[in-house]
Amino acid sequence: MPGKKASMGEYIARRLFYSLIIAWGILTITFILLRLAPGSPADNYLANIAASGRARDIAQVQAAIDARYGLDKPLYLQYADYISNLLHGNLGWSLSTSLPVSELLSKHWIYSFELIFLSTVFAVLIGVSIGIYSAVKQRTKADYAVTVFSFMGISIPNFWLGIMLILIFSVKLGLFKTYYDTSLPLFSLENLKAMTLPVITLGSGMLAGYSRYVRSAALDNLRKDFVRTARAKGLPERTVILKHVFRNAMLPVITIIMLDMSGVVFGGAYLTEIIFGIPGLGRISFNAIFADDYAVVVAVTLIGAVVTLIFNLLADIAYTYLDPRVRYV
Amino acid sequence: MFKLSRKLIFVTIIAVIIATIAIDFFAMSGKLLSPLGYFYAFFSVFMLLYVVYPLYKNRRLTSYYWERTRKNRLAMLGLFFIVFLVILAIAGPFFTQDPNHVNFEEKNLPPVGFTTSQSVYDSQTGSLRNAEISGTWKHPLGMDDKGRDILAMLVSGARVSLQVGLVATFIALIIGVIIGVSSAYFGGMVDNILMRFTDIMMTFPFFLLLVFIVFIFGADLTLIILIIGMTGWTGAARIVRSEALSLRTREFVLASRALGASDARIIFRHLIPNVMGTLIVIATLSIPGVILAEAALSFIGLGDPTVASWGRILNAGQDNLETTWWVAVEPGIMLFLTVLSFNFLGDGLRDAFDPMSEL
């Protein structure tokens, strides 16, 4: 029974509302975790001061820090401050680099973006083509090869793959021995060269996943009546595959690519940046961890969650927009 | 009468374990078993009574699934490697030397069949000279830059990886089942709140959240296992909820409700046993992710510094790629084969339990 159909506008409004609730939940959980943490973020800083002997009265310094960061206030006021600071885009102060965190992030996010963007393009181009190819050649040697290959791509730890690529190409063959140079433009030849191995590292796991999804979606569509009709009409096989199968198979895959952005891609990008020294958000979070720089680690986690939230929302909207058969519920 | 006694056995054993923890904690200050040991004990008891025993009791169904799984050659290959790994993890440490034993005399020794040219300190002339060093069977996988036997480290790493994989997945599944089943069974407001909470947890990129929590709470193997378990339940909760939702309206559940069965009875006798197949598949497919997460944490230096995890060996090997490349290669191969095996097996099990699903 087709109930009352909600309009697309209403659907998007409801999704937005849910997203706001989730955003609030993300901030709250982060706050709770930070408050549950043993010790205070300033402990390390205090220990350093105590060791250096610069301050005679550590308790006084502690009180000053508590007052400066509002740690002496009751918990609900701290919570209100935390939320209002974040809403004003005030992410705190990075102790190790002596910069506002927001400035640090705005300087570095573009490198993560470049890595993820290039890897996605690489993974989609190759993953979709081999997925369609292996669906068309179902149950042939080529199909089995693609299946085994995608299993391996999913299973290979991407940080190990990165190290192996460095070992083979940089150490043994002496290729791609370039480092990412932030003084050059993003898509300059030198930087693209430095990005080659990282993109293969991050992209290979993604493309293995995409090829599996595309293969299964294409197999579904190959069995559909409209494909049989198209063939019966005498359309060339090429047109049938590209127009009828490919387009319909891409619908679920677009959503999956967007949903994939969170877990697989962000975790992978984090590790890839660390291995190849790309100065993106993962790399600065990694540096911050070992400098005991809380604000940066928190900010990167929050950014990751918020970007994921946006991608989930876009995936929902894109799906209903691209496929008119989907009912808004 | 056996059902009652199984419950009784379970409760008794859990009581014994809890009593041991209490005695251990108060009287012996935690010397008897590590926290991980207790997790392990609990895990084994639960598996024995609620997974192995039902499989044994329903032999006909078990052999049906087994036959179906056996047809999948890749799944069997995976199973063989997993069995090999389990034996290695349990028995291996008795045959290999101490993984933390440092022997500078034999540092940077390559694996069997490889020869490297290194500068060696010559005690007779008191200077450095270049020498060709070949691997020996005494240390078949070579030595790292501190002269630790890599085979021994890999064996002890297998233990770490399996512990993390099994126990963390187990914790995640228990949380997932509790949330999924209560969400589906009670519906309404409970469902709404639990599912929004699941949405929130799902929105955190898993690895970033893990790094964040381990960073603020500290790196201890037990803690890492707990953290992975307590953050990795979202997928299971969703799947269990949707399975339980469809089961809830099935005739046998309605019939038993009409006969006056309590909520608890319906949940424990009907819903949970019927999602068990799905749970086994989810478990097999989430173990590799958990193992990789722990390895990645150790790799970036956030792992437990006291255990020889594969990720930690890899991290150490990464710095000396020019000279001792094998230190970075070997743990990665183990990690890769382990993850591949669980993925193969999980895929085979999924086909066996649910032939309709394509992915």
HADDOCK unambig.tbl for C-alpha pairs under 7 A between the chains (distance, minus, plus):
assign (segid A and resid 22 and name CA) (segid B and resid 199 and name CA) 6.97 0.50 0.50
assign (segid A and resid 22 and name CA) (segid B and resid 200 and name CA) 5.18 0.50 0.50
assign (segid A and resid 25 and name CA) (segid B and resid 200 and name CA) 6.06 0.50 0.50
assign (segid A and resid 26 and name CA) (segid B and resid 200 and name CA) 6.15 0.50 0.50
assign (segid A and resid 37 and name CA) (segid B and resid 216 and name CA) 5.70 0.50 0.50
assign (segid A and resid 37 and name CA) (segid B and resid 217 and name CA) 5.75 0.50 0.50
assign (segid A and resid 38 and name CA) (segid B and resid 217 and name CA) 6.66 0.50 0.50
assign (segid A and resid 152 and name CA) (segid B and resid 340 and name CA) 6.67 0.50 0.50
assign (segid A and resid 155 and name CA) (segid B and resid 336 and name CA) 6.11 0.50 0.50
assign (segid A and resid 155 and name CA) (segid B and resid 339 and name CA) 5.44 0.50 0.50
assign (segid A and resid 155 and name CA) (segid B and resid 340 and name CA) 5.07 0.50 0.50
assign (segid A and resid 156 and name CA) (segid B and resid 336 and name CA) 5.15 0.50 0.50
assign (segid A and resid 157 and name CA) (segid B and resid 292 and name CA) 6.77 0.50 0.50
assign (segid A and resid 157 and name CA) (segid B and resid 336 and name CA) 6.33 0.50 0.50
assign (segid A and resid 160 and name CA) (segid B and resid 332 and name CA) 5.84 0.50 0.50
assign (segid A and resid 163 and name CA) (segid B and resid 318 and name CA) 6.83 0.50 0.50
assign (segid A and resid 167 and name CA) (segid B and resid 321 and name CA) 6.34 0.50 0.50
assign (segid A and resid 171 and name CA) (segid B and resid 322 and name CA) 6.28 0.50 0.50
assign (segid A and resid 216 and name CA) (segid B and resid 358 and name CA) 6.54 0.50 0.50
assign (segid A and resid 262 and name CA) (segid B and resid 205 and name CA) 5.15 0.50 0.50
assign (segid A and resid 263 and name CA) (segid B and resid 205 and name CA) 4.68 0.50 0.50
assign (segid A and resid 263 and name CA) (segid B and resid 206 and name CA) 5.52 0.50 0.50
assign (segid A and resid 263 and name CA) (segid B and resid 207 and name CA) 6.99 0.50 0.50
assign (segid A and resid 266 and name CA) (segid B and resid 205 and name CA) 6.63 0.50 0.50
assign (segid A and resid 267 and name CA) (segid B and resid 207 and name CA) 5.13 0.50 0.50
assign (segid A and resid 267 and name CA) (segid B and resid 208 and name CA) 6.38 0.50 0.50
assign (segid A and resid 289 and name CA) (segid B and resid 215 and name CA) 6.85 0.50 0.50
assign (segid A and resid 297 and name CA) (segid B and resid 212 and name CA) 6.59 0.50 0.50
assign (segid A and resid 298 and name CA) (segid B and resid 212 and name CA) 6.98 0.50 0.50
assign (segid A and resid 301 and name CA) (segid B and resid 208 and name CA) 5.71 0.50 0.50
assign (segid A and resid 301 and name CA) (segid B and resid 209 and name CA) 6.43 0.50 0.50
assign (segid A and resid 301 and name CA) (segid B and resid 212 and name CA) 6.88 0.50 0.50
assign (segid A and resid 304 and name CA) (segid B and resid 204 and name CA) 6.88 0.50 0.50
assign (segid A and resid 304 and name CA) (segid B and resid 205 and name CA) 6.31 0.50 0.50
assign (segid A and resid 305 and name CA) (segid B and resid 203 and name CA) 5.49 0.50 0.50
assign (segid A and resid 305 and name CA) (segid B and resid 204 and name CA) 4.53 0.50 0.50
assign (segid A and resid 305 and name CA) (segid B and resid 205 and name CA) 6.03 0.50 0.50
assign (segid A and resid 308 and name CA) (segid B and resid 203 and name CA) 5.97 0.50 0.50
assign (segid A and resid 309 and name CA) (segid B and resid 203 and name CA) 5.93 0.50 0.50
